[in-house]
Structures are given as structure tokens and as C-alpha cells.
Amino acid sequence: MTEVAFHFNAPDKQAYVCRFARKAVRHGARLVILGSQPVLAALSPKLWAVSPTDFLAHAFADEGGQLLAASGIVLAQRLENLPHHDVLVNLGSEVPVGFELFAKIIEIVSATDEMDRQDARTRWKHYAAQGVAIVRHDLKLKG
């Protein structure tokens, strides 16, 4: 069954996604990062420049081909024709259709954007109503 983890109070969601992705890939996980085209377009250069000496290679789902098949990180606008279903990082405002195909879902919630926080509450309720196991990570407590 799918496990959902909410990571609350991210001061900068995209910076947090980069740190999360670096750690996950180092531990052998393969990620799909789901979001709108503008969100993914802004995230891509950040993944290529995680630090002065580090980058996270990735591919866009609509590129297809061998690069997509070999990529440990896939940026997608929808959950179709993906090369793997390990970990889904949802940067969208809604519960993704087809989320149950993934072993783990990561929901990252802003520390300051009230609309993002409200959308997260709605997603939490949806997952809970489906009987999905939910784990809560408060990033303020880890700071």
C-alpha cells in the first residue's frame, strides 16, 4: 500500500525538493516530481545547480526515449508513461490521479503560503479517507 509523508513548514519548497531529491537519489530511490509546467521549468535549473560541486541529472517525462528511461529523477505534469513508480514528490495543489501506483508520496507544504497550506489540508483529508498511511514531518522542529 502507498505511504504518504507530509513535510510541513518548508521555507522554500523548491530548495527543499532539491535537498530531498539529492538525499533520496544517494539512497538509491527514483523520483517522479509532479507539478505544473512553470513550477517544473523553475525547478529544473535548480536541480542542475544544487551546489557549486553537485547537480541532479533529470529528464522531463514528455521527452521520452533512453534519457527518460535512465533518469533517476523525472519531472512530470501528469502520471502517464513514466519509467518507474518508486517515489512521487507532489508539487501540485491536488491529489494526483493515479497516486496509488507509487510506493511513497511526498507532499511538501510551504511555511508561509496559506493557500498551499489549505490545499495540503484538503489532500491530507483525501488520503485519510482512502485509508492511506500518513506520516507527518514538521520541518520547523528539525531546523
Rosetta constraint file for C-alpha pairs under 8 A:
AtomPair CA 1 CA 100 HARMONIC 7.56 0.50
AtomPair CA 1 CA 103 HARMONIC 6.83 0.50
AtomPair CA 1 CA 132 HARMONIC 7.47 0.50
AtomPair CA 2 CA 100 HARMONIC 5.84 0.50
AtomPair CA 2 CA 101 HARMONIC 7.62 0.50
AtomPair CA 2 CA 102 HARMONIC 6.17 0.50
AtomPair CA 2 CA 103 HARMONIC 4.78 0.50
AtomPair CA 2 CA 104 HARMONIC 5.44 0.50
AtomPair CA 2 CA 105 HARMONIC 7.27 0.50
AtomPair CA 2 CA 132 HARMONIC 6.55 0.50
AtomPair CA 2 CA 133 HARMONIC 7.27 0.50
AtomPair CA 3 CA 103 HARMONIC 6.41 0.50
AtomPair CA 3 CA 104 HARMONIC 4.82 0.50
AtomPair CA 3 CA 105 HARMONIC 6.24 0.50
AtomPair CA 3 CA 132 HARMONIC 6.37 0.50
AtomPair CA 3 CA 133 HARMONIC 5.21 0.50
AtomPair CA 3 CA 134 HARMONIC 6.19 0.50
AtomPair CA 3 CA 135 HARMONIC 7.66 0.50
AtomPair CA 4 CA 104 HARMONIC 5.78 0.50
AtomPair CA 4 CA 105 HARMONIC 4.63 0.50
AtomPair CA 4 CA 106 HARMONIC 6.00 0.50
AtomPair CA 4 CA 107 HARMONIC 7.36 0.50
AtomPair CA 4 CA 127 HARMONIC 7.88 0.50
AtomPair CA 4 CA 132 HARMONIC 7.01 0.50
AtomPair CA 4 CA 133 HARMONIC 6.17 0.50
AtomPair CA 4 CA 134 HARMONIC 4.82 0.50
AtomPair CA 4 CA 135 HARMONIC 6.20 0.50
AtomPair CA 5 CA 104 HARMONIC 7.62 0.50
AtomPair CA 5 CA 105 HARMONIC 6.18 0.50
AtomPair CA 5 CA 106 HARMONIC 5.01 0.50
AtomPair CA 5 CA 107 HARMONIC 6.11 0.50
AtomPair CA 5 CA 134 HARMONIC 5.63 0.50
AtomPair CA 5 CA 135 HARMONIC 4.51 0.50
AtomPair CA 5 CA 136 HARMONIC 5.81 0.50
AtomPair CA 5 CA 137 HARMONIC 7.15 0.50
AtomPair CA 6 CA 106 HARMONIC 6.01 0.50
AtomPair CA 6 CA 107 HARMONIC 4.66 0.50
AtomPair CA 6 CA 108 HARMONIC 5.98 0.50
AtomPair CA 6 CA 109 HARMONIC 7.16 0.50
AtomPair CA 6 CA 134 HARMONIC 7.36 0.50
AtomPair CA 6 CA 135 HARMONIC 6.24 0.50
AtomPair CA 6 CA 136 HARMONIC 5.08 0.50
AtomPair CA 6 CA 137 HARMONIC 6.00 0.50
AtomPair CA 7 CA 106 HARMONIC 7.22 0.50
AtomPair CA 7 CA 107 HARMONIC 6.04 0.50
AtomPair CA 7 CA 108 HARMONIC 4.84 0.50
AtomPair CA 7 CA 109 HARMONIC 6.01 0.50
AtomPair CA 7 CA 136 HARMONIC 6.35 0.50
AtomPair CA 7 CA 137 HARMONIC 4.71 0.50
AtomPair CA 7 CA 138 HARMONIC 5.97 0.50
AtomPair CA 7 CA 139 HARMONIC 6.50 0.50
AtomPair CA 8 CA 108 HARMONIC 6.22 0.50
AtomPair CA 8 CA 109 HARMONIC 4.76 0.50
AtomPair CA 8 CA 110 HARMONIC 6.54 0.50
AtomPair CA 8 CA 111 HARMONIC 6.83 0.50
AtomPair CA 8 CA 136 HARMONIC 7.52 0.50
AtomPair CA 8 CA 137 HARMONIC 6.08 0.50
AtomPair CA 8 CA 138 HARMONIC 4.89 0.50
AtomPair CA 8 CA 139 HARMONIC 5.78 0.50
AtomPair CA 8 CA 140 HARMONIC 7.86 0.50
AtomPair CA 9 CA 109 HARMONIC 5.91 0.50
AtomPair CA 9 CA 110 HARMONIC 5.14 0.50
AtomPair CA 9 CA 111 HARMONIC 3.67 0.50
AtomPair CA 9 CA 112 HARMONIC 7.46 0.50
AtomPair CA 9 CA 138 HARMONIC 6.31 0.50
AtomPair CA 9 CA 139 HARMONIC 5.45 0.50
AtomPair CA 9 CA 140 HARMONIC 6.07 0.50
AtomPair CA 10 CA 16 HARMONIC 6.69 0.50
AtomPair CA 10 CA 108 HARMONIC 6.96 0.50
AtomPair CA 10 CA 109 HARMONIC 5.97 0.50
AtomPair CA 10 CA 110 HARMONIC 4.74 0.50
AtomPair CA 10 CA 111 HARMONIC 5.04 0.50
AtomPair CA 10 CA 139 HARMONIC 6.27 0.50
AtomPair CA 10 CA 140 HARMONIC 7.86 0.50
AtomPair CA 11 CA 110 HARMONIC 6.08 0.50
AtomPair CA 11 CA 111 HARMONIC 5.19 0.50
AtomPair CA 11 CA 112 HARMONIC 7.01 0.50
AtomPair CA 12 CA 16 HARMONIC 6.17 0.50
AtomPair CA 12 CA 110 HARMONIC 6.97 0.50
AtomPair CA 12 CA 111 HARMONIC 7.96 0.50
AtomPair CA 13 CA 17 HARMONIC 6.13 0.50
AtomPair CA 13 CA 108 HARMONIC 6.69 0.50
AtomPair CA 13 CA 109 HARMONIC 7.19 0.50
AtomPair CA 13 CA 110 HARMONIC 6.20 0.50
AtomPair CA 14 CA 18 HARMONIC 6.32 0.50
AtomPair CA 14 CA 43 HARMONIC 6.30 0.50
AtomPair CA 14 CA 46 HARMONIC 7.91 0.50
AtomPair CA 15 CA 19 HARMONIC 6.42 0.50
AtomPair CA 15 CA 46 HARMONIC 7.74 0.50
AtomPair CA 16 CA 20 HARMONIC 5.99 0.50
AtomPair CA 17 CA 21 HARMONIC 5.87 0.50
AtomPair CA 17 CA 108 HARMONIC 7.92 0.50
AtomPair CA 18 CA 22 HARMONIC 6.13 0.50
AtomPair CA 18 CA 46 HARMONIC 7.17 0.50
AtomPair CA 18 CA 47 HARMONIC 5.96 0.50
AtomPair CA 18 CA 50 HARMONIC 6.55 0.50
AtomPair CA 19 CA 23 HARMONIC 6.31 0.50
AtomPair CA 19 CA 50 HARMONIC 7.76 0.50
AtomPair CA 20 CA 24 HARMONIC 6.06 0.50
AtomPair CA 21 CA 25 HARMONIC 5.96 0.50
AtomPair CA 21 CA 31 HARMONIC 7.37 0.50
AtomPair CA 21 CA 56 HARMONIC 7.89 0.50
AtomPair CA 21 CA 73 HARMONIC 7.89 0.50
AtomPair CA 22 CA 26 HARMONIC 6.17 0.50
AtomPair CA 22 CA 56 HARMONIC 6.79 0.50
AtomPair CA 23 CA 27 HARMONIC 6.42 0.50
AtomPair CA 24 CA 28 HARMONIC 6.49 0.50
AtomPair CA 24 CA 29 HARMONIC 5.26 0.50
AtomPair CA 24 CA 30 HARMONIC 7.45 0.50
AtomPair CA 24 CA 31 HARMONIC 7.91 0.50
AtomPair CA 25 CA 29 HARMONIC 5.02 0.50
AtomPair CA 25 CA 30 HARMONIC 6.33 0.50
AtomPair CA 25 CA 31 HARMONIC 7.80 0.50
AtomPair CA 25 CA 72 HARMONIC 6.99 0.50
AtomPair CA 29 CA 72 HARMONIC 7.40 0.50
AtomPair CA 29 CA 86 HARMONIC 6.86 0.50
AtomPair CA 29 CA 87 HARMONIC 7.10 0.50
AtomPair CA 30 CA 72 HARMONIC 4.60 0.50
AtomPair CA 30 CA 73 HARMONIC 5.95 0.50
AtomPair CA 30 CA 84 HARMONIC 7.27 0.50
AtomPair CA 30 CA 85 HARMONIC 7.86 0.50
AtomPair CA 30 CA 86 HARMONIC 5.77 0.50
AtomPair CA 30 CA 87 HARMONIC 6.26 0.50
AtomPair CA 31 CA 72 HARMONIC 6.11 0.50
AtomPair CA 31 CA 73 HARMONIC 4.77 0.50
AtomPair CA 31 CA 74 HARMONIC 6.24 0.50
AtomPair CA 31 CA 85 HARMONIC 7.72 0.50
AtomPair CA 31 CA 86 HARMONIC 6.36 0.50
AtomPair CA 31 CA 87 HARMONIC 4.85 0.50
AtomPair CA 31 CA 88 HARMONIC 5.80 0.50
AtomPair CA 31 CA 89 HARMONIC 7.04 0.50
AtomPair CA 32 CA 73 HARMONIC 5.79 0.50
AtomPair CA 32 CA 74 HARMONIC 4.70 0.50
AtomPair CA 32 CA 75 HARMONIC 5.89 0.50
AtomPair CA 32 CA 76 HARMONIC 6.76 0.50
AtomPair CA 32 CA 84 HARMONIC 7.95 0.50
AtomPair CA 32 CA 85 HARMONIC 7.47 0.50
AtomPair CA 32 CA 86 HARMONIC 7.83 0.50
AtomPair CA 32 CA 87 HARMONIC 6.24 0.50
AtomPair CA 32 CA 88 HARMONIC 4.84 0.50
AtomPair CA 32 CA 89 HARMONIC 6.14 0.50
AtomPair CA 33 CA 73 HARMONIC 7.28 0.50
AtomPair CA 33 CA 74 HARMONIC 6.12 0.50
AtomPair CA 33 CA 75 HARMONIC 4.89 0.50
AtomPair CA 33 CA 76 HARMONIC 6.08 0.50
AtomPair CA 33 CA 88 HARMONIC 5.89 0.50
AtomPair CA 33 CA 89 HARMONIC 4.67 0.50
AtomPair CA 33 CA 90 HARMONIC 6.12 0.50
AtomPair CA 33 CA 91 HARMONIC 7.13 0.50
AtomPair CA 34 CA 40 HARMONIC 7.88 0.50
AtomPair CA 34 CA 75 HARMONIC 6.12 0.50
AtomPair CA 34 CA 76 HARMONIC 4.93 0.50
AtomPair CA 34 CA 77 HARMONIC 5.54 0.50
AtomPair CA 34 CA 78 HARMONIC 6.72 0.50
AtomPair CA 34 CA 79 HARMONIC 7.78 0.50
AtomPair CA 34 CA 88 HARMONIC 7.08 0.50
AtomPair CA 34 CA 89 HARMONIC 6.09 0.50
AtomPair CA 34 CA 90 HARMONIC 4.99 0.50
AtomPair CA 34 CA 91 HARMONIC 5.67 0.50
AtomPair CA 34 CA 92 HARMONIC 6.58 0.50
AtomPair CA 35 CA 39 HARMONIC 5.97 0.50
AtomPair CA 35 CA 40 HARMONIC 6.01 0.50
AtomPair CA 35 CA 75 HARMONIC 7.67 0.50
AtomPair CA 35 CA 76 HARMONIC 6.48 0.50
AtomPair CA 35 CA 77 HARMONIC 5.27 0.50
AtomPair CA 35 CA 78 HARMONIC 7.84 0.50
AtomPair CA 35 CA 90 HARMONIC 6.60 0.50
AtomPair CA 35 CA 91 HARMONIC 4.89 0.50
AtomPair CA 35 CA 92 HARMONIC 4.96 0.50
AtomPair CA 36 CA 40 HARMONIC 6.19 0.50
AtomPair CA 36 CA 77 HARMONIC 5.54 0.50
AtomPair CA 36 CA 91 HARMONIC 7.89 0.50
AtomPair CA 36 CA 92 HARMONIC 6.81 0.50
AtomPair CA 37 CA 41 HARMONIC 5.92 0.50
AtomPair CA 37 CA 77 HARMONIC 6.52 0.50
AtomPair CA 38 CA 42 HARMONIC 6.20 0.50
AtomPair CA 39 CA 43 HARMONIC 6.18 0.50
AtomPair CA 39 CA 91 HARMONIC 7.95 0.50
AtomPair CA 40 CA 44 HARMONIC 6.04 0.50
AtomPair CA 40 CA 75 HARMONIC 6.55 0.50
AtomPair CA 40 CA 76 HARMONIC 7.76 0.50
AtomPair CA 41 CA 45 HARMONIC 7.57 0.50
AtomPair CA 42 CA 46 HARMONIC 7.26 0.50
AtomPair CA 43 CA 47 HARMONIC 6.34 0.50
AtomPair CA 44 CA 48 HARMONIC 6.49 0.50
AtomPair CA 44 CA 58 HARMONIC 7.91 0.50
AtomPair CA 45 CA 49 HARMONIC 6.34 0.50
AtomPair CA 46 CA 50 HARMONIC 5.85 0.50
AtomPair CA 47 CA 55 HARMONIC 5.95 0.50
AtomPair CA 47 CA 56 HARMONIC 5.11 0.50
AtomPair CA 47 CA 57 HARMONIC 7.18 0.50
AtomPair CA 47 CA 58 HARMONIC 7.81 0.50
AtomPair CA 48 CA 54 HARMONIC 7.83 0.50
AtomPair CA 48 CA 55 HARMONIC 4.60 0.50
AtomPair CA 48 CA 56 HARMONIC 5.47 0.50
AtomPair CA 48 CA 57 HARMONIC 6.50 0.50
AtomPair CA 49 CA 54 HARMONIC 6.51 0.50
AtomPair CA 49 CA 55 HARMONIC 5.10 0.50
AtomPair CA 49 CA 56 HARMONIC 7.57 0.50
AtomPair CA 50 CA 54 HARMONIC 5.65 0.50
AtomPair CA 50 CA 55 HARMONIC 5.14 0.50
AtomPair CA 50 CA 56 HARMONIC 6.99 0.50
AtomPair CA 51 CA 55 HARMONIC 6.77 0.50
AtomPair CA 56 CA 73 HARMONIC 7.86 0.50
AtomPair CA 57 CA 71 HARMONIC 7.12 0.50
AtomPair CA 57 CA 72 HARMONIC 7.65 0.50
AtomPair CA 57 CA 73 HARMONIC 7.01 0.50
AtomPair CA 58 CA 68 HARMONIC 7.95 0.50
AtomPair CA 58 CA 71 HARMONIC 5.57 0.50
AtomPair CA 58 CA 72 HARMONIC 6.65 0.50
AtomPair CA 58 CA 73 HARMONIC 4.75 0.50
AtomPair CA 58 CA 74 HARMONIC 5.69 0.50
AtomPair CA 58 CA 75 HARMONIC 7.25 0.50
AtomPair CA 59 CA 63 HARMONIC 7.09 0.50
AtomPair CA 59 CA 67 HARMONIC 6.73 0.50
AtomPair CA 59 CA 68 HARMONIC 5.57 0.50
AtomPair CA 59 CA 71 HARMONIC 6.17 0.50
AtomPair CA 59 CA 73 HARMONIC 6.60 0.50
AtomPair CA 59 CA 74 HARMONIC 5.11 0.50
AtomPair CA 59 CA 75 HARMONIC 6.18 0.50
AtomPair CA 60 CA 64 HARMONIC 7.77 0.50
AtomPair CA 60 CA 68 HARMONIC 7.12 0.50
AtomPair CA 60 CA 74 HARMONIC 5.62 0.50
AtomPair CA 60 CA 75 HARMONIC 4.67 0.50
AtomPair CA 60 CA 76 HARMONIC 6.07 0.50
AtomPair CA 61 CA 68 HARMONIC 6.56 0.50
AtomPair CA 61 CA 74 HARMONIC 5.93 0.50
AtomPair CA 61 CA 75 HARMONIC 5.80 0.50
AtomPair CA 61 CA 76 HARMONIC 5.08 0.50
AtomPair CA 61 CA 77 HARMONIC 7.83 0.50
AtomPair CA 61 CA 81 HARMONIC 7.63 0.50
AtomPair CA 61 CA 82 HARMONIC 6.71 0.50
AtomPair CA 62 CA 76 HARMONIC 7.42 0.50
AtomPair CA 63 CA 67 HARMONIC 7.97 0.50
AtomPair CA 63 CA 68 HARMONIC 6.76 0.50
AtomPair CA 64 CA 68 HARMONIC 5.29 0.50
AtomPair CA 64 CA 69 HARMONIC 7.48 0.50
AtomPair CA 65 CA 69 HARMONIC 6.47 0.50
AtomPair CA 66 CA 70 HARMONIC 6.09 0.50
AtomPair CA 67 CA 71 HARMONIC 6.09 0.50
AtomPair CA 68 CA 74 HARMONIC 7.09 0.50
AtomPair CA 68 CA 83 HARMONIC 7.09 0.50
AtomPair CA 69 CA 83 HARMONIC 5.48 0.50
AtomPair CA 78 CA 96 HARMONIC 7.90 0.50
AtomPair CA 79 CA 96 HARMONIC 7.68 0.50
AtomPair CA 79 CA 97 HARMONIC 7.37 0.50
AtomPair CA 79 CA 98 HARMONIC 6.66 0.50
AtomPair CA 85 CA 101 HARMONIC 6.29 0.50
AtomPair CA 85 CA 102 HARMONIC 4.73 0.50
AtomPair CA 85 CA 103 HARMONIC 6.83 0.50
AtomPair CA 86 CA 102 HARMONIC 5.45 0.50
AtomPair CA 86 CA 103 HARMONIC 5.35 0.50
AtomPair CA 86 CA 104 HARMONIC 6.52 0.50
AtomPair CA 87 CA 102 HARMONIC 6.06 0.50
AtomPair CA 87 CA 103 HARMONIC 6.17 0.50
AtomPair CA 87 CA 104 HARMONIC 4.85 0.50
AtomPair CA 87 CA 105 HARMONIC 5.80 0.50
AtomPair CA 87 CA 106 HARMONIC 7.34 0.50
AtomPair CA 88 CA 99 HARMONIC 7.80 0.50
AtomPair CA 88 CA 102 HARMONIC 6.53 0.50
AtomPair CA 88 CA 104 HARMONIC 6.29 0.50
AtomPair CA 88 CA 105 HARMONIC 4.74 0.50
AtomPair CA 88 CA 106 HARMONIC 6.05 0.50
AtomPair CA 89 CA 105 HARMONIC 5.91 0.50
AtomPair CA 89 CA 106 HARMONIC 4.63 0.50
AtomPair CA 89 CA 107 HARMONIC 6.16 0.50
AtomPair CA 89 CA 108 HARMONIC 7.62 0.50
AtomPair CA 90 CA 96 HARMONIC 7.59 0.50
AtomPair CA 90 CA 105 HARMONIC 7.09 0.50
AtomPair CA 90 CA 106 HARMONIC 6.14 0.50
AtomPair CA 90 CA 107 HARMONIC 5.37 0.50
AtomPair CA 90 CA 108 HARMONIC 7.12 0.50
AtomPair CA 91 CA 107 HARMONIC 7.02 0.50
AtomPair CA 91 CA 108 HARMONIC 6.83 0.50
AtomPair CA 92 CA 96 HARMONIC 7.77 0.50
AtomPair CA 93 CA 116 HARMONIC 7.01 0.50
AtomPair CA 93 CA 119 HARMONIC 5.70 0.50
AtomPair CA 93 CA 120 HARMONIC 7.24 0.50
AtomPair CA 94 CA 119 HARMONIC 7.00 0.50
AtomPair CA 94 CA 123 HARMONIC 6.38 0.50
AtomPair CA 95 CA 99 HARMONIC 7.44 0.50
AtomPair CA 95 CA 123 HARMONIC 5.66 0.50
AtomPair CA 95 CA 126 HARMONIC 7.55 0.50
AtomPair CA 99 CA 105 HARMONIC 7.42 0.50
AtomPair CA 107 CA 120 HARMONIC 7.73 0.50
AtomPair CA 109 CA 116 HARMONIC 6.48 0.50
AtomPair CA 109 CA 117 HARMONIC 6.07 0.50
AtomPair CA 109 CA 120 HARMONIC 6.60 0.50
AtomPair CA 110 CA 114 HARMONIC 7.91 0.50
AtomPair CA 110 CA 116 HARMONIC 6.29 0.50
AtomPair CA 110 CA 117 HARMONIC 6.43 0.50
AtomPair CA 111 CA 117 HARMONIC 7.80 0.50
AtomPair CA 113 CA 117 HARMONIC 6.35 0.50
AtomPair CA 114 CA 118 HARMONIC 6.15 0.50
AtomPair CA 115 CA 119 HARMONIC 6.14 0.50
AtomPair CA 116 CA 120 HARMONIC 6.17 0.50
AtomPair CA 117 CA 121 HARMONIC 6.39 0.50
AtomPair CA 118 CA 122 HARMONIC 6.48 0.50
AtomPair CA 119 CA 123 HARMONIC 6.30 0.50
AtomPair CA 120 CA 124 HARMONIC 6.04 0.50
AtomPair CA 121 CA 125 HARMONIC 6.28 0.50
AtomPair CA 122 CA 126 HARMONIC 6.31 0.50
AtomPair CA 123 CA 127 HARMONIC 6.22 0.50
AtomPair CA 124 CA 128 HARMONIC 6.09 0.50
AtomPair CA 124 CA 134 HARMONIC 7.98 0.50
AtomPair CA 125 CA 129 HARMONIC 6.05 0.50
AtomPair CA 126 CA 130 HARMONIC 6.41 0.50
AtomPair CA 127 CA 131 HARMONIC 6.54 0.50
AtomPair CA 127 CA 132 HARMONIC 5.43 0.50
AtomPair CA 127 CA 133 HARMONIC 7.98 0.50
AtomPair CA 127 CA 134 HARMONIC 7.71 0.50
AtomPair CA 128 CA 132 HARMONIC 5.59 0.50
AtomPair CA 128 CA 133 HARMONIC 7.36 0.50
AtomPair CA 128 CA 134 HARMONIC 7.35 0.50
AtomPair CA 138 CA 142 HARMONIC 7.05 0.50
AtomPair CA 139 CA 143 HARMONIC 6.38 0.50
